[in-house]
């Protein structure tokens, strides 16, 4: 027996860790979350990608008067838009695979 095998055998949590690693790929996501998630994520992501200025107007309409979004805000809003689109596509793929 090698040193690694002895450590795993002596570890009281070895069975729990082994079961966790076996079941790690079996993620059960309720279908209603996917049906609700993918259009929401896609719509919000596309809005952030296409028109970050509109997102700024929606979110900061009440706290500014005559202001403009900064370049940093526009860039980060587009990055988050890309992340939301990717999440929407991931939800759609999971929905198809279930």
N, C-alpha and C positions, 0 to 999 in steps of 0.2 A: 504494500500500500504506500502511496506517495504521501507527502506531507499534506497536500490539499485534501485528499480523501479522508485523512484522519481528522482534519479540522471540521469537515462537513459532518462526519459521523458523530463527533463529539458535540456538535452544535445542537442544542435542544430545539431550535427553531428551524432546523433543516427541512423537516417535512412541510411546514407552513410555507417556507420560502419556495420550495420546489413546486407546491401546488399553485402558489401565486404566479410563478413564472410559466407554468403550464397553461393557466387560464388567462394570462395577460392579453392574449390576442382575441379573446372572446368577449368583446364589449357589447352589451345589450343596450341599445339606445331605443327608447320608446318611439314608435313611428310617428306619433302626433308631434313630437318635438322636431323631427326631421321635416314633416309636412309644413309645420309652422316656421321652422328655421330657415330653410333654403330660400323661399321667396323674400323673407324679411332681410336676410343677410345680403342677398343679391341686390335687392332694391336699394338698401342703405349704402352698400358698397359702390354701386354704380352712380348713385347721387354724389357720393364723396369723390369719386374719380372724375366724373364729368363736370360737376359744378361745385367746387369747394366753397365758392363765394356764396352760393345759396345756403349751404350748410351754416356758414358763418352768420348770415342774415337771420336764419331760423333760430340759432342758439344764442346769439348776442343782440337780438333786436331790442330786448328790454333794458339792457344795461349800458348801451352806448348811443350816442346821438351823432350821426354824421361821420362815423369812423369807418375805417377800412381794415380788412384782415391783413396781417403781416405776411411776408413771403414764407416765413417759418410755419405759420398756421396753414397756409395753402399746401405746402409740401407735406407736412405731417398728416393733414386730412386726406391727401391723396394716398399716402402710405397706408393709413388705416382703411381707406376704401379698398385698396388691393387686398388687404388682409380679410376684410369682410367678404369680398367676392370669392376669395379662396375658401373661406369657411362655408359660404353658400354652395359652392361646387362640391366641397367635401360632404355636406349634408345630402346633396342630390346623389352622389356616388353611393353613400351609405344606404340611402333609400332604395336605390336600384339593386344593391347587393343583398338586401334583406329579403 
